[in-house]
Structure formats: structure tokens, C-alpha cells
């Protein structure tokens, strides 16, 4: 490998950390927002169909 190729390789552990942190944030947000979104969806469907 040339010196330029090694310099352009990037920081692999940094990208792994960013990916894991992003996945963690998505899971945390989904855990909080999931039930709220489900409730809002159920209310919207029931108001459209006239049930409830």
C-alpha cells in the first residue's frame, strides 16, 4: 500500500463507534416513541372508521 492509500483508509474504529451509537439512538427513540406512535395511529384509524 502506498502512503496515500493508507492516509485515505480512514478511521475504521471511529466509523464502527458512530454506527453503533446511531443504532443505539434508533433503538432508544423507537422504545420511547413506538407506543406513542401506535396509540396515535389507532386513534386516527378509529376516527376514520367511526369505531370507538
N, CA and C of each residue as an Amber inpcrd file, in Angstrom:
protein
   156
   0.8360000  -1.1780000   0.0000000   0.0000000   0.0000000   0.0000000
   0.8790000   1.2390000   0.0000000   0.4570000   2.2190000  -0.7380000
   1.2230000   3.4570000  -0.7650000   0.8440000   4.3180000   0.4330000
   1.6310000   5.3330000   0.6330000   1.3860000   6.2290000   1.7630000
   0.0420000   6.9430000   1.6230000  -0.3460000   7.3020000   0.4100000
  -1.6130000   7.9790000   0.1760000  -2.7880000   7.0520000   0.4460000
  -2.6820000   5.8030000   0.0470000  -3.7600000   4.8480000   0.2660000
  -3.9800000   4.6220000   1.7560000  -2.9110000   4.5730000   2.5300000
  -3.0590000   4.3990000   3.9720000  -3.6960000   5.6220000   4.6090000
  -3.3700000   6.8020000   4.1360000  -3.9340000   8.0290000   4.6870000
  -5.4230000   8.1380000   4.3640000  -5.8650000   7.6060000   3.2200000
  -7.2610000   7.7010000   2.8130000  -8.1100000   6.5590000   3.3770000
  -7.4960000   5.6400000   4.0570000  -8.2140000   4.4850000   4.5770000
  -9.2540000   4.8970000   5.6090000  -8.9800000   5.8970000   6.3960000
  -9.9400000   6.3770000   7.3760000  -9.7660000   5.7100000   8.7230000
 -10.5960000   6.1330000   9.6250000 -10.5440000   5.6520000  10.9990000
 -11.6410000   4.6110000  11.1810000 -11.3030000   3.3560000  10.9520000
 -12.3080000   2.2840000  10.9940000 -12.9620000   2.1730000  12.3660000
 -12.2200000   2.1610000  13.4670000 -12.8950000   2.0840000  14.7710000
 -13.8370000   3.2680000  15.0120000 -13.4940000   4.4260000  14.4850000
 -14.3780000   5.5770000  14.6240000 -15.7010000   5.3640000  13.9170000
 -15.6620000   4.8030000  12.7120000 -16.8950000   4.5330000  11.9760000
 -17.7230000   3.4530000  12.6510000 -17.0520000   2.4740000  13.2300000
 -17.7850000   1.4320000  13.9560000 -18.5060000   2.0500000  15.1510000
 -17.8210000   2.9220000  15.8740000 -18.4260000   3.5780000  17.0250000
 -19.6080000   4.4460000  16.6140000 -19.4560000   5.1920000  15.5340000
 -20.5620000   6.0280000  15.0530000 -21.7580000   5.1620000  14.6660000
 -21.5020000   4.0520000  14.0000000 -22.5900000   3.1530000  13.5900000
 -23.3010000   2.5630000  14.7970000 -22.5420000   2.1070000  15.7730000
 -23.1480000   1.5300000  16.9750000 -23.9300000   2.5760000  17.7650000
 -23.4070000   3.7730000  17.8620000 -24.1160000   4.8280000  18.5910000
 -25.4040000   5.2140000  17.8700000 -25.3630000   5.2570000  16.5480000
 -26.5680000   5.5700000  15.7840000 -27.6190000   4.4860000  15.9780000
 -27.1940000   3.2360000  15.9340000 -28.1340000   2.1300000  16.1560000
 -28.7240000   2.2100000  17.5620000 -27.9040000   2.5490000  18.5340000
 -28.3890000   2.6880000  19.9100000 -29.4110000   3.8000000  20.0450000
 -29.1600000   4.9200000  19.3860000 -30.1180000   6.0230000  19.4260000
 -31.4450000   5.6440000  18.7760000 -31.3690000   4.9260000  17.6650000
 -32.5970000   4.5000000  16.9890000 -33.4050000   3.5730000  17.8870000
 -32.7300000   2.6380000  18.5430000 -33.4340000   1.7100000  19.4400000
 -34.0570000   2.4620000  20.6090000 -33.3160000   3.4060000  21.1870000
 -33.8400000   4.1700000  22.3190000 -35.0440000   5.0210000  21.9100000
 -34.9280000   5.6990000  20.7710000 -36.0510000   6.5110000  20.3080000
 -37.2590000   5.6540000  19.9630000 -37.0090000   4.4970000  19.3580000
 -38.1140000   3.6050000  18.9990000 -38.8210000   3.1000000  20.2520000
 -38.0570000   2.8240000  21.3090000 -38.6450000   2.3350000  22.5610000
 -39.5510000   3.3970000  23.1780000 -39.1540000   4.6610000  23.0600000
 -39.9600000   5.7400000  23.6400000 -41.1150000   6.1120000  22.7260000
 -40.8410000   6.2840000  21.4510000 -41.8430000   6.8010000  20.5230000
 -42.7700000   5.7240000  19.9700000 -42.3500000   4.4750000  19.9960000
 -43.1590000   3.3990000  19.4210000 -44.5680000   3.3230000  19.9880000
 -44.7150000   3.2200000  21.3050000 -46.0690000   3.1660000  21.8690000
 -46.8910000   4.4270000  21.5900000 -46.2390000   5.5760000  21.6110000
 -46.9620000   6.8180000  21.3240000 -47.4540000   6.8480000  19.8810000
 -46.5940000   6.4170000  18.9550000 -46.9980000   6.3870000  17.5530000
 -48.0990000   5.3550000  17.3150000 -48.0090000   4.2290000  17.9900000
 -49.0460000   3.2020000  17.8460000 -50.3900000   3.7210000  18.3470000
 -50.3840000   4.4120000  19.4660000 -51.6180000   4.9720000  20.0140000
 -52.1950000   6.0290000  19.0670000 -51.3370000   6.8960000  18.5360000
 -51.8030000   7.9190000  17.6020000 -52.3810000   7.2790000  16.3450000
 -51.7510000   6.2090000  15.8580000 -52.2500000   5.5090000  14.6760000
 -53.6090000   4.8770000  14.9530000 -53.7400000   4.2430000  16.1080000
 -55.0270000   3.6260000  16.4510000 -56.1350000   4.6720000  16.5560000
 -55.8310000   5.8120000  17.1650000 -56.8330000   6.8710000  17.2820000
 -57.2210000   7.4040000  15.9090000 -56.2400000   7.5620000  15.0390000
 -56.5320000   8.0690000  13.6950000 -57.4100000   7.0850000  12.9200000
 -57.0800000   5.8090000  13.0060000 -57.8630000   4.8000000  12.2860000
 -59.2850000   4.7310000  12.8570000 -59.4130000   4.7760000  14.1640000
 -60.7440000   4.6790000  14.7570000 -61.5850000   5.9130000  14.4250000
 -60.9560000   7.0800000  14.3020000 -61.7300000   8.2670000  13.9500000
 -62.1710000   8.2260000  12.4810000 -61.3950000   7.6020000  11.6200000
 -61.7590000   7.4910000  10.2180000 -62.8450000   6.4420000  10.0060000
 -62.7150000   5.3120000  10.7030000 -63.6750000   4.2200000  10.5100000
 -64.9150000   4.3930000  11.3640000 -64.8800000   5.2890000  12.3410000
 -66.0590000   5.5260000  13.1830000 -66.1910000   4.5420000  14.3160000
 -65.1580000   3.7610000  14.5540000 -65.2040000   2.7990000  15.6690000
 -64.5840000   3.4360000  16.9030000 -65.1180000   3.0810000  18.0580000
 -64.5260000   3.5670000  19.2930000 -65.0710000   4.8250000  19.6670000
